[in-house]
Structure formats: C-alpha cells, structure tokens
Amino acid sequence: MERPNYIGLYSAAKFHGASHQQIQRDYIITTKPTLLDISKGAIDLRFFTTANWPEKNILIKKADAGVFKISDPILTALDLIHYQNKLGGLNRMLSVLEELIEEITDSDLKNLLTWYPHKSTLQRFGYLLEDLHPDNNLAEMLFKYIKSVKHYPVLLNPKSSQKPGAVHNRWKVDVNLVLESDI
C-alpha cells in the first residue's frame, strides 16, 4: 500500500477472539487520502482513514504471508465505537466490545491515554465499560484521566441532527440509545 496501515475493527476483534459472527470482509485503517473499497470474488476489503495515526497500541504479528500490523484490544474497541455509525451501530457491536474489554490490560490503557485524541470516544468507552463490566478497574483509571481534561456532554450514538441534553452519569454521556446486545 506504500502508506501506514493496520488491520482493525471487526477484523482485529476476530483476531483477539471477540467475534460471534463470521465477518465477510476485512477492515483496514490507513492514512489519507481515502482509498476505495475492494470487492472481487472472495476478497472484500473496506478501508477507513484516520488523520490521527496511532503512536502506540499497534501490534506486529507474523504470518505465512509476512508481517502485518493489527490494533491491540483497546484500540480495536475505541475504533469500533468511533466508527459505529459506519459499521451498523453500537448495538450490533456490543457483544464484541464485551469480549474485547476482557482482553484489555492496564498498560494498554496507559499507552493509549498518552496519545489518543478523541475525548468523546473515550467518554463513550468509559460509559460502556462501566455498563458492560461494572467491576472492571479500567473504568476508574479512564475516569481519572477524563476528569483531568476538558470534556463536554456527548451523545452515546452520535447523530448530526441531535445535540446532547441533560446527562445523569459521570462520563457526561447522553444515553440516546437503548443498549441491546445481539446475543
């Protein structure tokens, strides 16, 4: 491809053991300019671009075909939340997020917080983390970080036509979606 890229989203989730359905395409995150998706026979690649290239949280793996880069579990979860409207919505990915959360380590989160630019995605992730795994200590680590930076109310399911209203949780997430896992 001659540009930075990594396997992400549902493809990375499957690699980390967090996939309930057989995915029919592979997802690759790369830098701009945008690439057209490729679909030919058994090959179905969907490209997503990012302006903020990850400084950390990328794993290098070896396979028969060579070396490839893949997002670690926390970056995979945050990418899924960040691109939720392009991937079928949050409810479609809840079961995948639940399983990814079990794979995330404290050091993954610490690494991510040194560079990750999307505070609204971190707020949504914190809210989901607390909702899906209330006993997980990652939520406290993340909240300590969120509290230290300026952040504003956000919608759980971002919609261009809707603005966040009153929030009744510490993450300042306006829950505008009934969470229902597909399992």
Secondary structure, 3 states (H helix, E strand, C coil): CCCCEEECHHHHHHHCCCCCCCCCCEEEEECCCCCCCEEECCEEEEEEECCCCCCCCEEEEEECCEEEEEECHHHHHHHHHHCHHHCCCHHHHHHHHHHHHHHCCHHHHHHHHCCCCCHHHHHHHHHHHHHHCCCCCHHHHHHHHHHHCCCCCEECCCCCCCCCCCCCCCCCEECCCCCCCCC
